[in-house]
Structure formats: C-alpha cells, structure tokens
Amino acid sequence: MRGRISRTARYALENPSAIREIMTVVTDYKLHPEKYPRKLLYLGGGWPQDPAPEVVREEFLKLGGDKELFREACRYGPTRGEPEFMESVTVYEREIFGRKVATEEVIVGLGSTELTAAFMLATLDSGSEVILTRPGYLNYERQILVETLMSAKIKRWDIIKDREFAPNTDELQDLITSDTRLIILTAPGNPDGQIFSEETLEAVSDIAEDKGVWVMVDVAYRAFCFEKEPKYYSRPRRENEIWMCSLSKELRILGWRLAYALADPELINAVVTVEQARTLCPSRPAQMIVSRIIGDKDKLKVIKDFYDRGKKRYAEVGLKTYNALKEEIPNIYPLKPMGGFYVFFDASNYSPSSRKVCNDLLNKWQVALAPGLDFGMEGWIRLSFAPVIETPEVVFEAIQRMKEYFKSLK
Ligand SMILES: Cc1ncc(COP(=O)(O)O)c(C=O)c1O
C-alpha cells in the first residue's frame, strides 16, 4: 500500500469485533461444511429468519412492473426524506404505536445506523461525552469513535447489577458533566432483552431536559415486546428526545436500509445539513414502497396483524429459550427477556473470557453465539433466537451441545 490510512481506520482494524471473527468461521462453514464434524447452529446475529409479509413483496413487484413508477424511483429525492413517506410515518406511528407525530419531527435515513451517525455528527464536538449503557448495542462505541475521529469520550451507565436489570437514574445523573451531549438507550435492549420502565425513562428524560442533553431512544425492537408495550412508545415526544425508529427488524427489510427518527425540528435541520454532505438522500424505492403499503388501509391492517402474530411467536420462543437455559445448564443465570431477539446470560462461573467460550463453542461444538465482551460485559454471552424463529428446535439442540460443553469445563 502506497498511501496512508487514518488513525481511525487503524483503530478499527486493530480492534475487530469478536462477532466479525465468528462470521469468518460461519462463512468458511458455508464454503466447506465437510470440514466440520456437525451442522453449524447459528445463534449469533440479530437477523430474523421469518420473511417480510407478502404485501411488501407485492408492492416491490408493482414498483418494478410500472415503467413510470420505476423511473421516478430511480431519481434523487429530498435529503430529509420523501414528503409522502414522512406523511406515511405519521400514519404508521398513529395506527401501529398510537403516537401522535407531526411531519416537522420526522427525518428519514438509510437505516438507523446511518441516521444515528448523522445525529452524532450534528450533536458532538471533539471532547464531547456520550453516555452508553453497559451492556449496550456493540456498534455505538465504534460508531462514536469513527464519526468523531476518536475525539469523543464514552461513559457507561451500568444497568445490570447482581445479574438483575436495575438501572439507577441517580447514577446516570452522576455521569453527566458540562461536556455531555448525548445519552443513548435501547428498549428492548440488545443484548439484554430488557425494557426500561416508564418511571425510569421519564426520569432519564427529566435529567436530559434539566441538563440540556439529548437522549436518543433506539426502538429497533419495539414491535417485539413480549408483554404490554410501555406507554412511552405512544406518548408525544418530549423536548430532548430523539426516537430512532428502524424498519429493518419490524418490517423484516434489513437490507433495504430504511429508518426514520423523530426529533426536535431545529435539530433535524442541522442533521439535514450534515446529510447533504453524506448521503444526498435516503433510498427512494424503499420509501415509495413502504408509503404505498401504509397508505392502503387493508395493507396497513395486514402489517398490524403481522406484528401481532410475530410478537407472540418471538415471545414464545424467547421465553422457552430462557427456560431451557435455566433448566438445562446450572449457574448461568439468564436474564428473562422482556422483548427483542436475545437471551443474555452470565457464563463467568465457567470461564472469565466470553470470547474463549464463544470460540470453543463454535470450533468444537459448532454453536455460534456472541460474546458479552463486545457489548461491554465480559463473562456474559448473547444467544439470538431470531435466526431460527421458524425452526426453534435448533435452539434446543444448541442448548444440549452447550450443556455438554459447560459440563466439560467443570
Ligand atoms: C439496537 C440496534 N439498533 C440498531 C440496529 C441497526 O439497525 P439498522 O438496520 O436500522 O441500521 C441494530 C441491529 O442489530 C440494533 O440491534
């Protein structure tokens, strides 16, 4: 290589996520399954196995089948999002989640990962502090460092104590300084599957308003609450809140890259300016297709029913997974999931290194899980049941292999 690479890229190269290492083995397994003694059981990533509802495919085909529509979809659109799609977001929020939203509060992005990065660029300076939860979604730390060229500081709010979900907002308050700009929460959580209570979320929002800090609530898994949804999904947005709403998981269109955020209109204007330099515009075909679904009452009803059925299915498999882990493997203390795709458990009684446990399970037992180290909690392990939601027997086979493995460690 003749040119030089940046300090940020060097950091990223030198600190690969453990999940990336797992993916290397998974890819190798796909190419050379004969090298492995057993079938690989993949419970590593957060990708749902069940497909998007048929109406999504039908509208996709309609867009491709109509010459005019297709041509329109090929053009650039407005940076902030298609007016028609932003209008659809207000309908979707109202009809699916019961939230009243104004179009001024909406901005569309190429998936929530990209949109979150734009919010980071619009809110953080060199030396700014961001508070993340521990455990927390693994990409945030990397994203903050990459987007701020390693100049922002990350602090962690511990939300698990003695193997229980116990967020204490006084402790959050103590982390805030005059440099704090942003707090990021996820509900339901990745990797923990926990949902903040109404009291906790309101207390966080009070603190954010009082201290002049933004609080981003990532609700990528809000359509997968196992019990009644918290009221904060449906009440109006509070002043300092940014609701990050990904359609990837809920509509099962992960590769389309479509998400929107609800935020303060002035902040949105700042984000739009940032996006003009980064993306030009979000995906037009994706917005057109989803607008057409939301704009049709019957199709929207299909989506609502799909979410209701999906939620029950994920709750059933999630809770069975939790029970099986608890009953089959002693001393791993899984957290009972309240929503989402994951069961998170503490394997530190067996090994202090979550990376070692995951590597052993992958290489010796062909079970792919994600190490807690990547989520800020060493010793813990994340099991994702989403990739086998239609074939849940795979989870129970994996748990039998895990049982054998953990037995061999004792
Ligand atoms: C909590 C959380 N937020 C965001 C994302 C990424 O979503 P998107 O596809 O909208 O970029 C993920 C993906 O796993 C996630 O777990």
The ligand as an SDF file (V2000), in Angstrom:
LIG
                    3D

 16 16  0  0  0  0  0  0  0  0999 V2000
  -30.2260   -1.8740   18.9380 C   0  0  0  0  0  0  0  0  0  0  0  0
  -29.9820   -1.8040   17.4820 C   0  0  0  0  0  0  0  0  0  0  0  0
  -30.0700   -0.6320   16.8520 N   0  0  0  0  0  0  0  0  0  0  0  0
  -29.8510   -0.5190   15.5370 C   0  0  0  0  0  0  0  0  0  0  0  0
  -29.5120   -1.6160   14.7660 C   0  0  0  0  0  0  0  0  0  0  0  0
  -29.2460   -1.4280   13.3060 C   0  0  0  0  0  0  0  0  0  0  0  0
  -30.4230   -1.1080   12.6450 O   0  0  0  0  0  0  0  0  0  0  0  0
  -30.4700   -0.6230   11.1240 P   0  0  0  0  0  0  0  0  0  0  0  0
  -30.6510   -1.8200   10.2780 O   0  0  0  0  0  0  0  0  0  0  0  0
  -31.6770    0.2770   11.0860 O   0  0  0  0  0  0  0  0  0  0  0  0
  -29.2320    0.1110   10.8200 O   0  0  0  0  0  0  0  0  0  0  0  0
  -29.3980   -2.8620   15.3760 C   0  0  0  0  0  0  0  0  0  0  0  0
  -29.0210   -4.0470   14.5870 C   0  0  0  0  0  0  0  0  0  0  0  0
  -28.7810   -5.1040   15.0820 O   0  0  0  0  0  0  0  0  0  0  0  0
  -29.6410   -2.9610   16.7640 C   0  0  0  0  0  0  0  0  0  0  0  0
  -29.5370   -4.1160   17.4080 O   0  0  0  0  0  0  0  0  0  0  0  0
  1  2  1  0
  2  3  1  0
  2 15  2  0
  3  4  2  0
  4  5  1  0
  5  6  1  0
  5 12  2  0
  6  7  1  0
  7  8  1  0
  8  9  2  0
  8 10  1  0
  8 11  1  0
 12 13  1  0
 12 15  1  0
 13 14  2  0
 15 16  1  0
M  END
$$$$
